[in-house]
């Protein structure tokens, strides 16, 4: 307990013990900042995921009774598992679960997006050069006055950025949480 009117150092202390407390408080502050950033990026990911499910699965099935999603899209949907693991790591400050999120996102998130960028990049190249066989015409139908291939490429770019930023934030959280455990 603090005594009233006494402002000097405690006997046996040189006054340098406050540095440790400041460093721990900084870890908590950075952890809260990174957690909110990570939550923001995973919320954007969830919006993208719902958009893919609606546009690539529900609408085509409702209109034509068939699904035209690519293999990379099916695999990318599995990236929900590492994102949920990462969300679980937030509540427990568990760096082991966050590492699972990082590796899972690299495999199930970025890998399929790179494959999709390759596929759509090739279709975009053929569309620009006006070589329009039937597979390019199907993949580039007009939506709201613009070609769907442009919208799909935009989706890949946005999803790639979201994954990269969430991986960066997850790695920073791992660093903050491990530093706290070492103290």
C-alpha positions in Angstrom: 0.0 0.0 0.0 1.1 3.5 -0.6 1.8 5.7 2.3 0.5 9.3 2.3 3.0 12.0 1.9 6.0 9.7 1.3 7.4 10.3 -2.2 10.9 8.9 -1.8 12.3 5.5 -3.0 11.5 2.4 -1.1 14.4 1.2 1.0 16.5 -1.4 -0.9 15.4 -0.1 -4.4 17.4 2.2 -6.6 14.3 3.2 -8.6 15.1 1.2 -11.7 12.5 -1.5 -11.2 9.9 0.5 -13.2 11.6 -0.4 -16.6 10.4 -4.0 -16.3 6.8 -2.9 -15.7 6.9 -0.5 -18.7 8.2 -3.3 -21.0 5.4 -5.7 -20.0 2.8 -3.0 -20.4 4.1 -2.3 -24.0 3.6 -6.0 -24.8 0.0 -5.9 -23.8 -0.5 -2.7 -25.7 1.0 -4.1 -28.9 -0.9 -7.4 -28.4 -4.2 -5.5 -28.3 -3.4 -3.5 -31.4 -2.4 -6.6 -33.4 -5.4 -8.5 -32.2 -7.7 -5.8 -33.5 -5.9 -5.6 -36.8 -6.1 -9.4 -37.1 -9.8 -9.4 -36.3 -10.3 -6.7 -39.0 -8.5 -8.7 -41.6 -10.4 -11.9 -40.8 -13.7 -10.0 -41.0 -12.8 -8.9 -44.5 -11.8 -12.5 -45.3 -15.2 -13.7 -44.1 -16.9 -11.2 -46.3 -14.9 -12.4 -49.3 -15.7 -16.0 -48.4 -19.4 -15.3 -48.3 -19.1 -13.5 -51.6 -17.4 -16.5 -53.2 -20.0 -18.9 -51.9 -22.8 -16.7 -53.2 -21.3 -15.9 -56.6 -19.7 -19.2 -57.4 -22.0 -21.7 -55.8 -25.4 -20.4 -54.8 -26.3 -18.2 -57.8 -25.0 -20.5 -60.6 -26.8 -23.4 -59.0 -30.0 -21.4 -58.6 -29.9 -20.3 -62.3 -28.5 -23.3 -64.1 -28.5 -26.2 -61.6 -24.7 -26.5 -62.0 -21.7 -25.2 -60.2 -18.8 -23.8 -62.3 -16.3 -23.2 -59.6 -12.7 -24.1 -60.2 -10.6 -26.6 -58.2 -8.6 -23.7 -56.7 -11.8 -22.1 -55.4 -12.9 -25.4 -53.7 -9.5 -25.6 -52.0 -9.5 -21.9 -51.1 -12.8 -22.4 -49.2 -10.9 -24.7 -46.9 -8.8 -21.8 -45.7 -11.7 -21.1 -43.3 -10.2 -23.7 -41.0 -6.8 -21.9 -40.4 -8.7 -18.6 -40.0 -10.9 -20.1 -37.3 -7.8 -21.6 -35.6 -6.3 -18.1 -35.7 -9.4 -16.6 -34.1 -9.2 -19.3 -31.4 -5.6 -18.3 -30.7 -6.6 -14.7 -30.0 -8.7 -15.6 -27.0 -5.9 -17.6 -25.4 -2.8 -15.8 -26.7 -1.6 -19.1 -28.0 1.3 -18.8 -30.3 1.2 -22.5 -31.2 -2.3 -22.1 -32.7 -1.2 -18.9 -34.5 1.6 -20.8 -36.1 -0.9 -23.4 -37.3 -2.9 -20.4 -38.8 0.2 -19.2 -40.6 1.1 -22.5 -42.2 -2.5 -23.3 -43.0 -3.0 -20.0 -44.6 0.1 -20.4 -46.7 -1.1 -23.8 -47.9 -4.9 -23.3 -48.2 -5.1 -19.6 -48.7 -2.2 -18.3 -50.7 -1.5 -21.5 -52.7 -5.0 -21.7 -54.3 -4.9 -17.9 -55.0 -1.7 -18.2 -56.9 -3.2 -21.0 -59.0 -6.3 -18.8 -59.6 -4.1 -15.9 -60.6 -2.4 -18.1 -63.1 -5.7 -19.3 -64.5 -7.4 -16.0 -64.6 -4.2 -14.2 -65.8 -4.1 -16.5 -68.8 -7.8 -15.9 -69.5 -7.3 -12.1 -69.1 -4.3 -12.2 -71.5 -6.3 -14.1 -74.1 -9.2 -11.7 -73.6 -7.0 -8.6 -74.1 -5.4 -10.1 -77.2 -9.0 -10.8 -78.5 -8.5 -14.5 -78.8 -11.9 -15.5 -77.6 -12.5 -19.3 -77.7 -15.5 -20.6 -75.9 -13.8 -21.0 -72.5 -12.8 -17.3 -72.5 -16.3 -16.2 -73.5 -17.8 -18.2 -70.6 -15.3 -16.8 -68.1 -15.7 -13.2 -69.3 -19.4 -12.6 -69.5 -20.5 -9.0 -68.7 -21.6 -8.2 -65.2 -22.9 -4.7 -64.6 -21.3 -3.5 -67.8 -17.8 -4.9 -67.0 -16.3 -8.3 -67.7 -16.4 -10.8 -64.9 -12.8 -11.7 -65.5 -11.8 -8.3 -64.3 -14.0 -8.7 -61.2 -12.5 -12.2 -60.5 -8.9 -10.8 -60.9 -9.8 -8.0 -58.5 -11.1 -10.6 -56.0 -7.8 -12.5 -56.2 -5.8 -9.3 -55.6 -7.9 -8.3 -52.7 -7.9 -11.8 -51.1 -4.1 -12.0 -51.6 -3.6 -8.7 -49.8 -5.9 -9.7 -47.0 -4.1 -13.0 -46.5 -0.6 -11.3 -46.6 -1.7 -8.7 -44.1 -3.3 -11.3 -41.8 -0.1 -13.4 -42.0 2.0 -10.4 -41.1 -0.2 -9.6 -38.2 -0.3 -13.2 -37.0 3.5 -13.4 -37.1 3.7 -10.1 -35.1 1.3 -11.6 -32.5 3.5 -14.7 -32.2 6.4 -12.5 -31.5 4.6 -10.5 -28.9 3.2 -13.5 -27.2 6.5 -15.3 -27.1 8.3 -12.3 -25.7 5.8 -12.1 -22.8 6.5 -15.8 -22.0 10.2 -15.3 -22.0 10.0 -12.5 -19.3 
